Amino acid sequence: MRKLKSSVYTIENNTKSRDTQIEHNADFETAIAKTEFGKFHFLLYFVSLPAAITTQFEVTNMSYIFAPAHCDLELSLENKGQLNAITYLGICSSAFLGGFLSDKFGRRRVCTILYTMAGINVLFYSTSRAYPTLLVLKYIGGFLVGGPYSALLPYLSEFHDKTRRGKMTYVMGFFHAIGNVILPILAWAVFPIDVDFRVGNLIVIHSWNLFLLCCGIPGLLGGLMFYFMPESPKFLMTAGKNEEAIKVFQTIYSINTGLPKENYPVQSLVDEVKANGAVNEIQRKESKLQTFKRGLQLMLSVFKPPYTIKLFLGLTIQFGIMCGLNTLRLWLPELYATINEYQTTNPNSSASLCEMLEFSAYIKSENNSTVEEKCIVGQLNDVFYIRNVIVAVSAMMGSVVAVIIINRVGKKNLFVLCGICGGLSGFSLYYANTVPMIVVLSSINQSFTSVGTLTILGITVDIFPTQLRTMTVALISSSGRIGAMFGNIIFPYLLNEGCLPPFLFISAAIFASAVLVVFLPKTDMKSLE
């Protein structure tokens, strides 16, 4: 009997511990906080993971096929830089449009359609054996992942209250880092396979083609999974669709708590459209031309005060940090392949990174001066893949640590730390005289700079209002992509000039970003507008 009373008391106590006070005309922050945190959010992460991996695969997979596809594609150093860069050009081309479509038609719809199309596009270029065709299809791939990338971070953030929202950029970074870990493991599993599948003279599949084919799976999976997800409740409220938004809040609440949807304590939401001075009925009845004009005015407003200086700083900072991060990241497999080649040729010799690069350049010049009867694909040993996995895991752990410390340290302070450590480690590669030191410095650089790119996006999400948020993320992300594209194009030319210029260039870009972030406002624990 005493146990029964104790159980009843516990149940009543737990029921009372939940906030059951009925709310009317609740704003977004109140409504999302009432849904609590639980199983729905883990489902959200599960769905977002293949989407994030799709983007990472698209921008990175070329850097892994250069060695095994050497005989099929006959790529020069400049061709490799162009293939690394062209995806970023595609992303830049669509990011602004993707941001507009996402703000106009919803985040979920954009993610569903474009991620699916991106997966299909990979299937096309995985069978390509001509450099020009591959270049065009890689541009299209970048175009297709650029749009939903601009929508994914706001979508993820808008399902969280302000106490957790700041961590979402690092959750996204963790997902991207998982993609970077999977990619060398996938290459490790596929490249050693002796594949020679032919359909006449039209289609020839080797191991690197199979590797690219596998890279299309996350896009198809992500697009399918987003189809079954709800739209962002913040987007629905901003669009004046409060009835749909309340249903989404109820669903989240029910999944998280296990209670019926009717128990959700918010009965009505504030009319954000009316509060912002817009006339919802007129918007519903306006023509397509009027809708386009209004959307264009909305896009242009981000370039006007009070956002001008903030936008300029965000664009410049992201350009620098992404230039430093992705230039080195996409050339690391090539650098490690060079190390692999040197150690295979000189098994009992030690050398600095610069000496190994000079040796590789000499060997290639010697090979070009002689006529080869048959092209031979160089074999990459296990150490090559292990080194790439170590760097990727380090970047992933950086995102984990950032999630833990972000609320204590603050976004701006964290970015400055990332800029200093990332810049120093990037420049120190010039002086690295052992392979373990090269791997350690590469890991430090990638860990800190990857956290830095996410931190500036997190600041952006907090600075700009909902109707401009996705578009601003798209613009700032595009600026970063332009930086990455610029870095990857110029890196081989700097490498031809000597060993110091490329590493000096990388570190200078990162240091400059760390200085500029000081001028941005603090946004920690800020409510969404």
Secondary structure in CASP SS format (residue, H / E / C, confidence):
PFRMAT SS
TARGET T0000
AUTHOR 0000-0000-0000
METHOD secondary structure of the structure
MODEL  1
M C 1.00
R H 1.00
K H 1.00
L H 1.00
K H 1.00
S H 1.00
S H 1.00
V H 1.00
Y H 1.00
T H 1.00
I H 1.00
E H 1.00
N H 1.00
N H 1.00
T H 1.00
K H 1.00
S H 1.00
R C 1.00
D C 1.00
T C 1.00
Q C 1.00
I C 1.00
E E 1.00
H C 1.00
N C 1.00
A E 1.00
D C 1.00
F H 1.00
E H 1.00
T H 1.00
A H 1.00
I H 1.00
A H 1.00
K H 1.00
T C 1.00
E C 1.00
F C 1.00
G C 1.00
K H 1.00
F H 1.00
H H 1.00
F H 1.00
L H 1.00
L H 1.00
Y H 1.00
F H 1.00
V H 1.00
S H 1.00
L H 1.00
P H 1.00
A H 1.00
A H 1.00
I H 1.00
T H 1.00
T H 1.00
Q H 1.00
F H 1.00
E H 1.00
V H 1.00
T H 1.00
N C 1.00
M H 1.00
S H 1.00
Y H 1.00
I H 1.00
F C 1.00
A C 1.00
P C 1.00
A C 1.00
H H 1.00
C H 1.00
D H 1.00
L H 1.00
E C 1.00
L C 1.00
S C 1.00
L H 1.00
E H 1.00
N H 1.00
K H 1.00
G H 1.00
Q H 1.00
L H 1.00
N H 1.00
A H 1.00
I H 1.00
T H 1.00
Y H 1.00
L H 1.00
G H 1.00
I H 1.00
C H 1.00
S H 1.00
S H 1.00
A H 1.00
F H 1.00
L H 1.00
G H 1.00
G H 1.00
F H 1.00
L H 1.00
S H 1.00
D H 1.00
K H 1.00
F H 1.00
G C 1.00
R H 1.00
R H 1.00
R H 1.00
V H 1.00
C H 1.00
T H 1.00
I H 1.00
L H 1.00
Y H 1.00
T H 1.00
M H 1.00
A H 1.00
G H 1.00
I H 1.00
N H 1.00
V H 1.00
L H 1.00
F H 1.00
Y H 1.00
S C 1.00
T C 1.00
S C 1.00
R C 1.00
A C 1.00
Y H 1.00
P H 1.00
T H 1.00
L H 1.00
L H 1.00
V H 1.00
L H 1.00
K H 1.00
Y H 1.00
I H 1.00
G H 1.00
G H 1.00
F H 1.00
L H 1.00
V H 1.00
G H 1.00
G H 1.00
P H 1.00
Y H 1.00
S H 1.00
A H 1.00
L H 1.00
L H 1.00
P H 1.00
Y H 1.00
L H 1.00
S H 1.00
E C 1.00
F C 1.00
H C 1.00
D C 1.00
K H 1.00
T H 1.00
R H 1.00
R H 1.00
G C 1.00
K C 1.00
M H 1.00
T H 1.00
Y H 1.00
V H 1.00
M H 1.00
G H 1.00
F H 1.00
F H 1.00
H H 1.00
A H 1.00
I H 1.00
G H 1.00
N H 1.00
V H 1.00
I H 1.00
L H 1.00
P H 1.00
I H 1.00
L H 1.00
A H 1.00
W H 1.00
A H 1.00
V H 1.00
F C 1.00
P C 1.00
I C 1.00
D C 1.00
V C 1.00
D C 1.00
F E 1.00
R E 1.00
V E 1.00
G C 1.00
N C 1.00
L C 1.00
I E 1.00
V E 1.00
I E 1.00
H C 1.00
S H 1.00
W H 1.00
N H 1.00
L H 1.00
F H 1.00
L H 1.00
L H 1.00
C H 1.00
C C 1.00
G C 1.00
I H 1.00
P H 1.00
G H 1.00
L H 1.00
L H 1.00
G H 1.00
G H 1.00
L H 1.00
M H 1.00
F H 1.00
Y H 1.00
F C 1.00
M C 1.00
P C 1.00
E C 1.00
S C 1.00
P H 1.00
K H 1.00
F H 1.00
L H 1.00
M H 1.00
T H 1.00
A C 1.00
G C 1.00
K C 1.00
N H 1.00
E H 1.00
E H 1.00
A H 1.00
I H 1.00
K H 1.00
V H 1.00
F H 1.00
Q H 1.00
T H 1.00
I H 1.00
Y H 1.00
S H 1.00
I H 1.00
N H 1.00
T H 1.00
G C 1.00
L C 1.00
P C 1.00
K H 1.00
E H 1.00
N H 1.00
Y C 1.00
P C 1.00
V E 1.00
Q C 1.00
S C 1.00
L E 1.00
V C 1.00
D C 1.00
E H 1.00
V H 1.00
K H 1.00
A H 1.00
N C 1.00
G C 1.00
A C 1.00
V C 1.00
N H 1.00
E H 1.00
I H 1.00
Q H 1.00
R H 1.00
K H 1.00
E C 1.00
S C 1.00
K H 1.00
L H 1.00
Q H 1.00
T H 1.00
F H 1.00
K H 1.00
R H 1.00
G H 1.00
L H 1.00
Q H 1.00
L H 1.00
M H 1.00
L H 1.00
S H 1.00
V C 1.00
F C 1.00
K C 1.00
P C 1.00
P C 1.00
Y C 1.00
T H 1.00
I H 1.00
K H 1.00
L H 1.00
F H 1.00
L H 1.00
G H 1.00
L H 1.00
T H 1.00
I H 1.00
Q H 1.00
F H 1.00
G H 1.00
I H 1.00
M H 1.00
C H 1.00
G H 1.00
L H 1.00
N H 1.00
T H 1.00
L H 1.00
R H 1.00
L H 1.00
W H 1.00
L H 1.00
P H 1.00
E H 1.00
L H 1.00
Y H 1.00
A H 1.00
T H 1.00
I H 1.00
N H 1.00
E H 1.00
Y H 1.00
Q H 1.00
T H 1.00
T H 1.00
N C 1.00
P C 1.00
N C 1.00
S C 1.00
S C 1.00
A C 1.00
S C 1.00
L H 1.00
C H 1.00
E H 1.00
M H 1.00
L H 1.00
E H 1.00
F H 1.00
S H 1.00
A H 1.00
Y H 1.00
I H 1.00
K H 1.00
S H 1.00
E H 1.00
N H 1.00
N H 1.00
S C 1.00
T C 1.00
V C 1.00
E C 1.00
E C 1.00
K C 1.00
C C 1.00
I C 1.00
V C 1.00
G C 1.00
Q C 1.00
L C 1.00
N C 1.00
D H 1.00
V H 1.00
F H 1.00
Y H 1.00
I H 1.00
R H 1.00
N H 1.00
V H 1.00
I H 1.00
V H 1.00
A H 1.00
V H 1.00
S H 1.00
A H 1.00
M H 1.00
M H 1.00
G H 1.00
S H 1.00
V H 1.00
V H 1.00
A H 1.00
V H 1.00
I H 1.00
I H 1.00
I H 1.00
N H 1.00
R H 1.00
V H 1.00
G C 1.00
K H 1.00
K H 1.00
N H 1.00
L H 1.00
F H 1.00
V H 1.00
L H 1.00
C H 1.00
G H 1.00
I H 1.00
C H 1.00
G H 1.00
G H 1.00
L H 1.00
S H 1.00
G H 1.00
F H 1.00
S H 1.00
L H 1.00
Y H 1.00
Y H 1.00
A C 1.00
N C 1.00
T C 1.00
V H 1.00
P H 1.00
M H 1.00
I H 1.00
V H 1.00
V H 1.00
L H 1.00
S H 1.00
S H 1.00
I H 1.00
N H 1.00
Q H 1.00
S H 1.00
F H 1.00
T H 1.00
S H 1.00
V H 1.00
G H 1.00
T H 1.00
L H 1.00
T H 1.00
I H 1.00
L H 1.00
G H 1.00
I H 1.00
T H 1.00
V H 1.00
D H 1.00
I H 1.00
F C 1.00
P C 1.00
T H 1.00
Q H 1.00
L H 1.00
R H 1.00
T H 1.00
M H 1.00
T H 1.00
V H 1.00
A H 1.00
L H 1.00
I H 1.00
S H 1.00
S H 1.00
S H 1.00
G H 1.00
R H 1.00
I H 1.00
G H 1.00
A H 1.00
M H 1.00
F H 1.00
G H 1.00
N H 1.00
I H 1.00
I H 1.00
F H 1.00
P H 1.00
Y H 1.00
L H 1.00
L H 1.00
N H 1.00
E H 1.00
G C 1.00
C C 1.00
L H 1.00
P H 1.00
P H 1.00
F H 1.00
L H 1.00
F H 1.00
I H 1.00
S H 1.00
A H 1.00
A H 1.00
I H 1.00
F H 1.00
A H 1.00
S H 1.00
A H 1.00
V H 1.00
L H 1.00
V H 1.00
V H 1.00
F H 1.00
L C 1.00
P C 1.00
K C 1.00
T C 1.00
D C 1.00
M C 1.00
K C 1.00
S C 1.00
L C 1.00
E C 1.00
END
